[in-house]
């Protein structure tokens, strides 16, 4: 209906946003081909309007789809393009989101040192914003990356910071990940009773 109305009154911004919303709806329901189709219909409209926030968001969403499809090279291209748009408009929250996504792609492709570079860049923004939920998420990512590098002291440090932030933010999902990651480190150090305690916290 939005598309029909936008075309009828020649409301181009509304048309781009309608295509994006349909793309999101298909995205969250796992219909990726349809989602890609609508995001790609939105992109030339955002280009015409020089709407960098809209274009960056569509590019970021395309990156997420290709990430889910395990096409990591293509996902990185979209995330870096989105990052450029968000840096141009100086939108810190969106910029940090793109940085975070790039870091997670490098984690998935086992390029852990490069992942750290981008997680630290995201951390810098989130700490400036002082958002407990976002800080907890990036601390978790840093904990996971350091754990994958077997730098266990640093991993433990960030898992503990994540736990503190996620309790503040009431982020149960993030908290379960932090508890589980921390418990695994305790196991490695043969602190089995304490490890069990954190595993049970995670399970709860």
C-alpha positions in Angstrom: 0.0 0.0 0.0 2.9 2.4 0.8 4.4 1.7 -2.6 1.1 2.4 -4.4 0.5 5.6 -2.5 4.1 6.8 -2.9 4.0 6.2 -6.7 0.6 7.9 -6.9 1.8 11.2 -5.3 5.3 10.9 -6.6 6.7 10.7 -3.1 10.2 9.3 -3.8 11.5 9.1 -0.2 8.5 7.1 0.8 9.0 4.7 -2.0 12.6 4.0 -0.9 11.6 3.5 2.7 8.7 1.2 1.6 11.1 -1.0 -0.4 13.4 -1.1 2.6 10.6 -2.1 5.0 9.5 -4.9 2.7 13.2 -6.0 2.5 13.3 -6.1 6.3 10.1 -8.1 6.5 11.5 -10.7 4.1 14.9 -10.6 5.9 13.5 -11.5 9.3 11.3 -14.3 7.9 14.4 -15.8 6.2 13.3 -15.1 2.6 16.6 -13.7 1.6 16.2 -13.7 -2.2 13.1 -11.5 -1.9 14.8 -9.4 0.8 17.8 -8.7 -1.5 15.5 -7.8 -4.4 13.8 -5.1 -2.4 16.9 -3.7 -0.8 18.4 -3.4 -4.2 15.3 -1.6 -5.4 15.7 0.9 -2.6 19.4 1.6 -3.2 19.1 3.7 -6.5 16.4 5.8 -4.9 18.6 6.6 -1.9 21.4 7.3 -4.4 19.2 9.7 -6.3 18.1 11.5 -3.1 21.7 11.4 -1.6 20.1 9.8 1.5 23.3 8.4 3.0 21.6 7.1 6.2 19.0 5.2 4.1 21.6 3.9 1.7 24.0 2.9 4.5 21.2 1.1 6.4 20.2 -0.9 3.2 23.9 -1.7 2.5 24.3 -2.9 6.1 21.2 -5.0 5.9 22.5 -6.6 2.7 25.7 -7.3 4.5 23.8 -9.1 7.2 22.0 -11.3 4.6 25.2 -12.3 2.9 26.7 -13.0 6.3 23.8 -15.4 7.0 24.4 -17.0 3.6 28.1 -17.4 4.6 29.2 -15.3 1.6 31.7 -13.5 3.8 33.6 -11.6 1.1 30.4 -10.0 -0.2 29.2 -9.3 3.3 32.4 -7.4 4.0 32.0 -5.3 0.9 28.5 -4.2 1.9 29.6 -3.5 5.5 32.6 -1.4 4.4 30.3 0.6 2.0 27.8 1.1 4.8 30.6 2.3 7.1 31.7 4.9 4.6 28.1 6.3 4.5 27.8 6.4 8.3 31.2 8.0 8.7 30.2 10.7 6.1 27.0 11.6 8.1 28.9 11.3 11.4 26.3 8.9 12.9 28.3 7.2 15.6 25.7 4.5 16.6 25.3 3.3 13.0 29.0 3.6 12.4 29.8 1.4 15.4 27.2 -1.1 14.3 29.0 -1.5 11.0 32.4 -1.7 12.7 31.0 -4.4 15.0 29.6 -6.4 12.1 33.0 -6.2 10.3 34.7 -7.5 13.4 32.2 -10.4 13.7 32.8 -11.4 10.0 36.6 -11.5 10.8 35.8 -13.7 13.8 33.8 -16.1 11.7 36.6 -16.3 9.1 39.1 -16.9 12.0 41.0 -13.6 11.2 41.0 -12.9 14.9 43.6 -10.2 15.0 41.8 -8.2 12.4 38.5 -8.8 14.4 40.1 -7.2 17.4 40.9 -4.0 15.4 37.3 -3.5 14.6 35.8 -4.5 17.9 38.1 -2.0 19.6 36.9 0.7 17.2 33.3 -0.2 18.0 34.1 -0.2 21.7 35.5 3.3 21.6 32.2 4.6 20.2 30.0 2.6 22.5 31.9 3.8 25.6 31.6 7.3 24.4 27.8 6.8 24.1 27.8 5.1 27.6 25.1 2.6 26.6 25.2 -0.4 28.9 23.6 -2.8 26.4 25.9 -1.9 23.5 29.0 -1.8 25.8 28.0 -5.3 27.1 27.7 -6.6 23.5 31.1 -5.3 22.4 32.8 -6.6 25.6 31.3 -10.0 24.8 32.7 -9.9 21.3 36.2 -8.9 22.7 36.0 -11.8 25.2 35.1 -14.2 22.5 37.9 -13.0 20.2 40.5 -13.1 22.9 39.3 -16.6 23.9 39.7 -17.8 20.3 43.3 -16.4 20.4 43.9 -18.3 23.7 44.7 -14.9 25.4 42.7 -16.0 28.4 43.5 -13.2 30.9 42.2 -10.6 28.4 39.2 -12.8 27.6 38.3 -13.1 31.3 38.7 -9.3 31.7 36.2 -8.6 29.0 33.7 -11.3 30.0 33.6 -9.8 33.5 33.1 -6.3 32.1 30.3 -7.8 29.8 28.6 -9.4 32.8 28.6 -6.1 34.7 27.1 -4.2 31.8 24.5 -6.8 30.9 23.2 -7.0 34.4 22.8 -3.2 34.2 21.1 -3.4 30.8 18.9 -6.5 31.8 20.2 -8.2 28.7 19.6 -11.9 29.5 20.7 -13.2 26.1 24.1 -11.3 26.3 24.5 -12.3 29.9 24.1 -16.0 29.1 26.9 -15.7 26.5 29.2 -13.9 28.9 28.6 -16.4 31.7 29.2 -19.3 29.4 32.4 -17.8 28.0 33.7 -17.0 31.4 32.8 -20.5 32.6 34.8 -22.1 29.8 37.9 -20.1 30.8 37.5 -21.2 34.4 37.4 -24.8 33.1 40.6 -24.3 31.2 42.2 -23.1 34.5 40.8 -26.2 36.2 38.6 -24.1 38.5 35.8 -26.6 38.1 33.5 -25.6 41.0 33.5 -22.0 39.9 33.1 -23.0 36.2 30.0 -25.1 37.1 28.5 -22.1 39.0 28.8 -19.9 35.9 27.5 -22.6 33.6 24.4 -22.9 35.8 24.0 -19.1 35.7 24.2 -19.2 31.9 21.7 -22.1 31.7 19.3 -20.2 34.0 
